[in-house]
Amino acid sequence: MKNSILFAALMAVASAALPAPAAQHIEFWTFSMKPRFTPYFEDVVKRYEAANPGVQVEWVDFPWDIIQTKLVTRIVAGKPPALVNLNVPWAEEFARDGLLTPVDALLGAERARYLPSALQDLSFSGKTYGFPMYSNVAVIAYNREIFRATGIARAPRDLDEQLTFARQIAQRTGKAGLCPALSKVDGLMLQQGLPVLSGGRAVFNSPAHVAFVRKLADTYRAGGLLKDGLFAEDNFPPAVEAYKSGRLGMLLAPPTALKRIQSDARDIYSITEVAPAPLGPTGIADGGWLIHFGVPARVPAADLPGIGKFARFLTSDENQLKFARQASVFPASARAANDPFFTALPANAGAAEKAVAAGAVSMPHSRTMYVAGIEDYDELRRALVKAVEAGVTGRQDIQQALDAAVAIWNRKLSGFLAVREAR
Amino acid sequence: MKRSLAAWLFLAPALLLLAVFAFWPVLFGSVLAFTDFSLVRPAHWVGFDNFRYIFNNEMFVTGLKNSLVFLLIVPCVQLGAIALAVAVNNRLPGIRLFRAAYYVPVVTTVSVVGIMWGFMFHEQGALNYLLGTHIGWLQDDTFALAAIMFVTLWRGLGWYMVMYLAALQSVPQEMQEAAILDGASRWQRFWHITVPMLRPTIMVCTILSVLGALKAYQEVDVLTQGGPMNSTFTALYYAYDQGLKHLKLPRALAASFIVSLVCIGIALLCLRHLKPKHR
């Protein structure tokens, strides 16, 4: 009897000593945020937990190239995170495969807070699939000394001028002028008002498309395009390296790149000028890239209200602004995007601050450019990139290369459409 | 009977681990190569559809051809490794330093190798400086595959050198001495004594390097990611690209299955032709 009283007392003390179970555990994933943004996210977690007793928030960061695999395996295992950082093409593919939960109900009245262009990017088949977090848009950084040596007095105003300037730079200085991301040539075509698909068929072998690739080829032949990583999946690192070492006249990159140039190559930074990236004939800015928080499929329905509340907090005006200022990116909330930090230029502004202001000018025109809704799109994109590479580098006649790629696309697309109709 | 039971008992722990982590996944993966599935969709039998798909896919066909071209490095690696092993099998001052130096590429991580050779092969890199040329070795589809093969060869030399060095040091000295007394020249001793004694090692090293060449993909990933114009795709890089980058697992498994068949076939050929005739 004595023993059982003692046991009961011990159990009572032990249970009192244990922390109360969390009312809700929210796990959210970001990609490639550690270590630079560790203090920011730890602070967000701390503030949310303090304001919402009983809620336990767990932040997990993955390298960007493994987050998709991790996400799919966790969804399959039935233990998805509550929120996950995604870009728009990933979200579109996940949504198409039924791996994301629409968030229209969770956005609620706060929908109006976000930039309409951002919500439009995240709307697939009439439903919204994420909480916009931040966006990037390219600016043009150019080397004043190279421009002066070439006799160019101002920044280019459109793609034709960019290519003309690049050729002039190569002719007069022997340096490359430009390094466009040609592995994403589909997006570039769309931005230039050249359709990739029409009526479910590939149409990128029209005379206008051929003329577009020919302009790139002429510039390549003249030495105006940087050869390092010109067609690489990610040509940002070689382009920045070339710019930092003074081998590249113009760099099309998000404002974050200017911070990197500032810290790694102060001499080049001091002779760098910045301008908004030219809009294409479509009025769309180059390099738009929205990052958001999506809600994976198989998240328990009972948890959704709590997840929605946290997602709205995570992407609140205040948090978006705070993050965007630290990261030199642009908020996807209307109020934060109009903050003077992005619109007013300080008196002693360097290229990095000018880049933020230049990006803010382009931000309302920023859209993520990609071809949506095609199964196995990446393989098709590769066929297109290969054709453009063959044409630009002079390995094949441009028309023939594009015709061959169009034939590959249409063969594949007819099979894809047949499967979709059969379903 | 008792002896063989004891042998099986000694082998059992390793066999069990192999069964769980190698034999079963290989068998299961081979079966899955004949199905269609995704991580969220259960598998259903599709027969040879995945194989038809990959053999109609330019990237895989190019990759398979390139993997076979990669076999050209096998004789180069073997001859180079034997030559290096003979060279460092001397009692010269500082010879250990050379042995270590030749082994360094083996222990250098592939990412570091990628960065280093990326600089070397750059249009304004060391190689063009030395040759007085202006070639984008990794950007030009004429040279890119050869450049990657060279890096694979460079990484493999040290490993095989160590194996040949061990074999050389086990060649009985008395045989060499007897041959010297019989008036054999250095070349005759090498050809008639050393090479036959090395034959089992040559066989093992050749099979290993054949398998290594057919399974090359890391160098491709760090140097070109299959470009320019898909010219450096290898069969296994295609499998890696489809399976781990794009989560198209059935295609990746079908490609891996084909690579395995080719590996087994060529390894059997090597076994047949390089097996020591007598010991």
Interface residues (C-beta under 8 A of the other chain):
Chain A: D65 Q68 T69 V72 T73 I75 V76 D97 G98 L99 K227 D228 L230 F231 A232 E233 R247 D376 D378 E379 R382 A383 K386 E389 A390 T393 R395
Chain B: S38 L39 V40 N57 E58 M59 H122 E123 Q124 G136 Q139 D141 Q225 G227 P228 M229 N230 L244 K245 H246 L247 K248
